[in-house]
Amino acid sequence: MKISYDREVDALYIRLLEGSHECRTLRLNDEVALNIGPGEALVGIEILDATHVFGAEELPDLVVENVRLAVSG
């Protein structure tokens, strides 16, 4: 899983599956969209206007529980 935030456009993306996938987009509302890949797998979640969606001028702290983190290089 990879979480990225682009301050310039205030967009948060949570990538659940690595690699390149042909996806269809399911919009939940104007700010939140799900990217659905082959076999109806959830590939990622896009959140536009992230600071508005989270209700703060800053994104909340990220807490990771019970997830094995990959060690690079």
N, C-alpha and C positions, 0 to 999 in steps of 0.2 A: 504494500500500500504506500502511496506517495501523496502527500498533501502539499499543494503549492498555492501561493497567494500573489496576485499581481496588484500592487498598490495603485498603479497608474489607472487601471480600469476598475479597481475595487472588486475583483473577482477571485473566488476561492474555488479550487478544483481538488476533489478527492478521487485519486485514481486507485481503483481496487484491483484491477488486473493489468499486469505489465504487457508490453508489446503493442503491436498495431492491430486494431480490430475495426471491422466495418460495423458501424453502430447506427441505430435509429435513436432519435431523441424524443423522450417523453417529457413534455413540459408540465410540471405540477402547478406552476403559477408564473408570473412575470419574472421572478427571480431565481427559481429553482428548476433545474432540468436533470433528468436521469439519462445516461447514455446506456442503452441496452444493446448487447452484442449477441453473437451466435448462441443458440440454445437458451435465449432469454436471460443470459448472464448479465448482471449489473456490472458494467465496466467502470463507470465513474459517475460522480455527482458534481454538477456545476452550480455555484451559487453566485449570482450577480448582485451588485449592491450589497456586498457582504457585511459592511459595517451597519447598514440599515437593517438587514435581516437579523443580525445578532443583537441589535438594539444598543450599540455602543460605538464610540469613536475608535475603539481598538478591538481587535479580534480577541476572543477569550483565550485563556491558556489552554494548551493542548495536554490532555492527560491520556496516556496509553496504559491500558491494563491488560494483563494476560496475553500479550502479543510478543512473540519472539522477533526481535529486531535483527535485521541482516547486518553483518559486519563487513564493511568494504575494505578492499585491498590489502 
